[in-house]
């Protein structure tokens, strides 16, 4: 599935121990909080979602993505244990990074 996402905020989650499991911990994560700008509007996710950066994507996108719009090939939508936080797993299509613009009601295909 392809989604057109605009980054609202970058979120770092440090590694933390898992309660009740000594010696085990959740891995750290670098995520982009995104707003779905896919077209048509009726097909957009209603809630904001996190896109979790892979290790190879961190140097390319971390620290420079707020306000950027790009396409993501989504492989999986992962939820936390309570179901309150969705994380998109997939890959950013590099040719689209920063080349799409947000246009209210439009397709947003112009260069920044």
Buried (B, 14 or more C-beta within 10 A) or exposed (E): EEBBBBBBEBEEEEEEEEEEEEEEEEEEBBBBBBBBBBEEEEEBBEEBBBBBBEEEBEEEBBEEBEEBBBBBEBEEEEEEEEEEEBBBBBBBEEEBBBBBBBEEEEEBEEEE
